[in-house]
C-alpha cells in the first residue's frame, strides 16, 4: 500500500469513534446527519475512486475496500452510502473532463442512483439531448447527494428503440442535479441499514443534454486510462459491500469481546471472557472474518495485475471477484449471528452496540451482492459451463 492509500486508510480508521457515537442518530434519522457528512467529506471518503485528474485518489480496489471496512466498523449505513457514492463516481471516467469537474468539483459532491431502469423508464431523443422518465428505487445516499443518475433505455423521437451494433437496445445513464427529481422518502422503513436513506425518486419528461449522458463501461466513451477504470463498477460495488458486511461484523465482535471482560452470565460465577464456549466462538469467527477479508484482498490484487497487463477485466477475473465477495458476505452474516448470540440478553437492547450491527449485516446479506445463486454462477463456470454474467 502506497503512502497516499495508507493515509486514506488512516483517516478512515480515525472516523470510527465519531461514527460509533453517531450511529444511533444515523439510525433514527434514516440518513447521515450534517456533522457526519462534514467529517466524511473532510476526510475525502467519497473521492477514493474518483480520477486523480479531477481531484480524486484513484485507489486500487484492495486499498479502497479496506477503507470501507474501517468506516463500517463505526457505522454500516455510512459505509454503505460511501460505497454507493464511490461506485457511482467511477462514471467520471466517461464524461468530458469539464463536465466531470463541474459535477465532482465541490467538496460535498456525491452522485447517487437507484435500481433501474424499471418498466416505465425511458429516454426519448430530443434536440441536443434526451427526455427522461422513470422511477428509481433503493437510491442509497440520495438524501445527501448533489447529483442523481437515471439509467434508461433509449428511444428515437418516433418511439422506435435505439439499437446498438449487436442488436441490443442502447442504454444511457443520465445525470442531473438532485433538485430536479421528485423524492419519495416515505418508503425507507427497513430492518437494517436504516441510515442509508435509500429513497425512491421519479423524473418525468426531464431534459438531460448529451453532455450529461454516458454509457458506462463503454470502451469508446472511456476517457481515463488508469487501470481502475478498466474494472466494471460491479466489481467495486461487490468488494465495497462485502467489506461493509465484514466491517460491521468485526465491529460487533469487538463490542462483544469488550462486554465479555466484565459480564457475568446469570446463574454463573465466572466472567464471560473466561467461558470456554465463548472463547471458542471468538477464536473461530475471528479467524473466519480474517480469512474472508484476506480472500477479497488477495483476489483484488491478483485481478489488478491481470487487468493492468491485459487492459481489460476478463471473465475469469470477474468470476473470482464474485466468488470472493459473496463468500465474504456470507461469512460476515454467519459470524454476526454466532457472536451476537454469545452476548446473551444484553445484546437485545436497542441502545447498545449489538443488535443494530446484527440487523445491518443481515441486510447486506439480503442484497443482490449476497445472493446464494452467485455460487451457482461460479460453479457453472468452474465446471466449464457458460453462466449468466449479468451480476458478475
C-alpha positions in Angstrom: 0.0 0.0 0.0 1.5 3.3 -1.0 1.6 6.4 1.1 -1.5 8.0 -0.3 -3.6 4.9 0.2 -2.2 4.4 3.7 -3.2 8.0 4.6 -6.7 7.4 3.3 -7.0 4.2 5.4 -5.7 6.0 8.5 -8.3 8.8 8.0 -11.0 6.2 7.6 -9.9 4.5 10.8 -9.8 7.9 12.6 -13.5 8.3 11.9 -14.5 5.1 13.7 -15.1 6.8 17.2 -17.2 9.6 15.7 -19.3 7.1 13.7 -19.8 4.7 16.6 -21.1 7.7 18.7 -23.3 8.9 15.9 -24.8 5.5 14.9 -28.0 5.9 17.0 -28.7 9.3 15.4 -28.0 7.9 11.9 -30.4 5.1 12.6 -33.1 7.3 13.9 -32.8 9.9 11.1 -32.6 7.3 8.4 -29.9 9.3 6.8 -26.4 10.8 7.5 -26.5 13.9 9.7 -24.6 17.0 8.7 -21.7 16.5 11.2 -21.1 13.0 9.9 -21.2 14.2 6.3 -18.8 17.0 7.0 -16.3 14.6 8.6 -16.6 12.2 5.7 -16.1 14.9 3.1 -13.2 16.4 5.0 -11.5 13.0 5.1 -12.1 12.5 1.3 -14.1 9.4 1.8 -16.4 10.0 -1.2 -13.4 10.7 -3.5 -11.5 7.4 -3.2 -12.4 6.1 -6.7 -12.5 9.4 -8.5 -9.8 10.0 -11.1 -6.8 11.9 -9.9 -7.3 14.3 -12.8 -10.3 15.8 -11.1 -9.0 15.7 -7.5 -9.7 12.0 -6.6 -7.5 9.4 -5.1 -8.0 6.6 -7.7 -7.2 3.9 -5.2 -6.7 0.3 -6.1 -9.7 -1.9 -5.2 -7.8 -3.7 -2.5 -6.9 -0.4 -0.9 -10.4 1.1 -1.3 -12.3 -1.8 0.3 -10.1 -1.6 3.4 -11.3 2.0 3.9 -14.9 0.8 3.5 -14.3 -1.9 6.2 -12.9 0.7 8.6 -15.9 3.0 8.1 -18.3 0.1 8.6 -16.7 -0.8 11.9 -18.1 2.6 13.0 -21.4 2.5 11.2 -22.5 0.3 8.4 -25.0 2.7 6.9 -22.3 5.3 6.5 -20.1 2.8 4.8 -22.9 1.7 2.5 -23.5 5.2 1.4 -19.8 5.7 0.9 -19.6 2.7 -1.3 -22.7 3.5 -3.3 -21.4 7.1 -4.0 -17.9 5.9 -4.8 -19.2 3.3 -7.2 -21.3 5.9 -8.9 -18.3 8.3 -9.0 -16.4 5.9 -11.4 -18.8 7.3 -14.0 -16.5 10.4 -14.0 -14.1 8.4 -16.2 -16.7 8.6 -19.1 -17.6 12.3 -19.0 -15.8 15.1 -20.7 -13.2 16.5 -18.2 -15.0 19.8 -17.8 -18.3 18.1 -17.1 -16.7 15.7 -14.6 -15.1 18.6 -12.8 -18.4 20.5 -12.7 -20.1 17.6 -11.1 -17.4 16.5 -8.6 -15.6 19.7 -8.1 -17.5 20.9 -5.0 -16.1 19.4 -1.8 -19.5 17.9 -0.9 -20.2 16.3 -4.3 -21.9 13.0 -4.3 -23.6 11.2 -7.2 -26.3 8.6 -6.3 -28.7 6.5 -8.2 -31.2 3.7 -7.6 -32.4 0.4 -9.2 -33.3 0.8 -12.8 -34.3 1.0 -15.4 -37.8 -0.2 -14.5 -40.5 -1.0 -17.0 -41.5 2.7 -17.0 -38.0 4.1 -17.6 -37.2 5.6 -21.0 -35.1 8.2 -22.6 -36.6 9.8 -25.8 -34.3 11.6 -28.2 -34.7 15.3 -28.2 -32.8 18.2 -29.8 -29.4 18.2 -28.1 -30.2 15.5 -25.5 -32.9 13.3 -24.1 -36.3 13.5 -22.4 -36.1 11.1 -19.4 -38.9 9.5 -17.5 -38.7 6.8 -14.8 -39.0 5.9 -11.1 -35.9 4.5 -9.4 -35.8 2.7 -6.0 -33.1 1.9 -3.4 -31.3 5.2 -4.2 -28.8 4.9 -1.3 -27.3 8.2 -0.2 -29.7 10.2 -2.3 -30.7 12.4 0.7 -27.2 14.0 0.8 -26.4 13.6 -3.0 -25.8 16.7 -5.1 -26.5 14.8 -8.4 -28.6 11.8 -9.3 -28.3 9.3 -12.1 -31.0 7.5 -14.0 -30.4 4.6 -16.3 -32.8 4.4 -19.2 -33.2 2.5 -22.5 -33.1 4.9 -25.4 -35.8 5.6 -28.0 -36.0 7.8 -31.1 -38.5 10.6 -31.1 -40.8 8.4 -33.1 -40.8 5.8 -30.4 -38.6 3.2 -32.0 -35.8 1.8 -29.9 -32.2 2.9 -30.5 -30.2 -0.2 -31.2 -26.5 -1.0 -30.8 -24.5 -2.8 -33.3 -25.2 -6.1 -31.6 -28.9 -5.6 -31.8 -29.4 -4.8 -28.1 -31.2 -1.6 -27.1 -28.9 1.3 -26.2 -29.0 2.3 -22.5 -27.6 5.5 -21.2 -27.1 6.9 -17.7 -28.5 10.4 -17.4 -27.0 12.6 -14.7 -28.8 15.7 -13.3 -29.0 17.9 -10.2 -30.8 16.3 -7.3 -33.4 19.1 -7.1 -34.8 18.2 -10.5 -36.2 14.8 -9.2 -39.2 14.1 -7.0 -38.0 12.3 -3.9 -40.2 9.8 -2.1 -38.6 9.5 1.4 -41.6 7.6 2.9 -40.6 4.2 1.5 -37.4 3.6 3.6 -38.7 1.7 6.6 -36.5 -1.4 6.8 -34.9 -3.9 9.1 -31.3 -2.8 8.8 -29.1 -0.2 7.1 -31.7 2.3 8.1 -29.3 5.2 7.9 -28.7 4.8 4.1 -31.8 6.8 3.3 -32.3 4.6 0.3 -35.3 6.5 -1.0 -37.1 6.3 -4.4 -37.1 9.2 -6.9 -39.0 10.0 -10.0 -38.3 12.1 -13.1 -40.9 12.9 -15.7 -40.0 14.2 -19.2 -36.8 15.7 -17.7 -34.5 17.1 -20.4 -30.9 16.0 -20.0 -28.4 17.2 -22.5 -25.9 14.9 -24.3 -23.0 16.2 -22.3 -24.6 14.7 -19.1 -25.4 11.3 -20.6 -23.0 8.4 -20.8 -22.9 4.7 -21.5 -21.0 3.4 -18.5 -18.2 0.8 -19.2 -18.3 1.7 -22.9 -14.7 1.5 -24.1 -15.5 4.1 -26.8 -16.5 6.6 -24.2 -13.9 6.0 -21.5 -11.6 9.0 -21.2 -9.4 7.8 -18.2 -6.5 5.4 -18.9 -5.9 4.3 -15.3 -6.1 0.6 -14.5 -9.0 1.2 -12.1 -11.3 2.3 -15.0 -10.7 -1.0 -16.8 -12.7 -2.6 -14.0 -16.5 -2.5 -14.1 -18.4 -0.7 -11.4 -19.9 -4.1 -10.4 -16.6 -5.4 -9.0 -16.2 -2.3 -6.9 -19.7 -2.5 -5.6 -19.2 -6.1 -4.8 -16.0 -5.5 -3.0 -17.3 -2.5 -1.1 -20.5 -4.1 0.1 -18.7 -7.2 1.1 -16.5 -5.1 3.3 -19.5 -3.3 4.7 -20.5 -6.7 6.0 -17.0 -7.6 7.2 -16.5 -4.3 9.0 -19.9 -4.4 10.7 -19.3 -8.0 11.8 -15.9 -7.1 13.1 -17.4 -4.1 15.0 -19.9 -6.5 16.5 -17.2 -9.0 17.5 -15.1 -6.2 19.1 -18.2 -5.0 21.0 -19.0 -8.4 22.4 -15.3 -9.0 23.4 -15.4 -5.7 25.3 -18.6 -6.8 27.0 -17.1 -10.1 28.0 -14.4 -8.5 30.1 -16.9 -7.5 32.7 -20.1 -9.5 32.1 -21.0 -12.5 34.4 -23.8 -14.6 33.0 -27.0 -15.0 35.0 -26.5 -18.0 37.3 -22.8 -18.2 36.7 -19.8 -17.0 38.7 -17.1 -16.6 36.0 -16.7 -13.6 33.7 -17.8 -14.3 30.2 -14.3 -13.9 28.8 -13.2 -17.0 30.8 -16.0 -19.2 29.5 -14.6 -21.8 27.2 -17.6 -21.9 24.8 -17.3 -18.1 24.4 -13.5 -18.4 23.8 -14.0 -21.0 21.1 -16.6 -18.8 19.4 -14.4 -15.8 19.4 -11.4 -17.7 18.2 -13.3 -19.4 15.3 -15.1 -16.3 14.0 -12.1 -14.0 14.3 -10.3 -16.4 12.0 -13.2 -16.7 9.6 -13.5 -12.9 9.3 -9.7 -12.6 8.7 -9.8 -15.4 6.1 -12.7 -13.9 4.2 -11.1 -10.5 4.2 -7.8 -12.0 3.0 -9.6 -13.7 0.2 -11.1 -10.5 -1.0 -7.8 -8.5 -0.8 -5.8 -11.3 -2.4 -8.3 -11.7 -5.2 -8.4 -8.0 -6.0 -4.6 -7.8 -6.0 -4.3 -10.7 -8.4 -7.1 -9.3 -10.6 -5.4 -5.9 -10.6 -2.2 -7.3 -12.1 -4.2 -9.2 -14.7 -6.2 -6.0 -15.7 -3.0 -3.9 -15.7 -1.4 -6.4 -18.1 -4.4 -7.0 -20.4 -6.0 -3.6 -20.3 -9.4 -5.2 -19.6 -11.0 -7.4 -17.0 -11.5 -11.0 -18.1 -14.5 -13.2 -17.3 -12.2 -15.3 -15.1 -11.3 -12.3 -13.0 -15.0 -11.2 -12.8 -15.9 -14.7 -11.6 -13.1 -14.6 -9.0 -14.3 -11.3 -7.6 -17.8 -12.5 -7.4 -16.8 -15.7 -5.6 -14.6 -13.9 -3.0 -17.0 -11.1 -2.3 -20.2 -13.2 -2.0 -18.3 -15.7 0.3 -17.2 -12.7 2.5 -20.8 -11.5 2.9 -22.0 -15.0 3.9 -19.1 -15.4 6.3 -19.8 -12.0 7.9 -23.5 -12.8 8.2 -22.8 -16.1 10.0 -20.1 -14.5 12.2 -22.5 -11.8 13.3 -25.2 -14.3 14.2 -23.0 -16.5 16.3 -21.1 -13.7 18.0 -24.4 -11.8 18.8 -25.7 -15.0 20.5 -22.8 -15.1 22.9 -23.7 -11.7 24.3 -26.9 -13.1 25.7 -29.8 -10.8 26.7 -27.5 -7.8 26.9 -27.4 -7.7 23.1 -31.1 -7.3 22.5 -31.4 -3.7 23.8 -31.7 -1.1 21.1 -29.5 1.4 22.9 -26.5 -0.9 22.8 -23.8 -1.6 20.1 -25.0 -5.1 19.2 -28.5 -5.5 17.7 -28.1 -2.8 15.1 -25.0 -4.3 13.7 -26.7 -7.7 13.5 -29.5 -6.2 11.5 -27.1 -4.3 9.3 -25.1 -7.3 8.4 -28.3 -9.3 7.8 -29.5 -6.6 5.5 -26.2 -6.6 3.5 -26.7 -10.4 3.0 -30.2 -9.8 1.6 -28.9 -7.5 -1.1 -28.2 -8.6 -4.7 -24.5 -8.9 -3.8 -25.2 -11.6 -1.2 -27.4 -13.9 -3.4 -26.6 -17.6 -2.9 -27.2 -18.1 -6.7 -23.8 -16.4 -7.3 -22.2 -19.6 -6.1 -24.1 -21.4 -8.8 -22.7 -19.0 -11.4 -19.2 -19.6 -10.1 -19.7 -23.3 -10.0 -21.1 -23.4 -13.5 -18.0 -21.5 -14.8 -15.6 -23.7 -12.9 -17.2 -26.8 -14.4 -16.7 -25.5 -17.9 -20.3 -24.2 -18.5 -21.5 -20.8 -19.7 -23.1 -19.0 -16.8 -25.1 -15.8 -17.0 -22.7 -12.9 -16.4 -25.3 -10.2 -15.6 -24.3 -9.9 -12.0 -20.6 -10.8 -12.3 
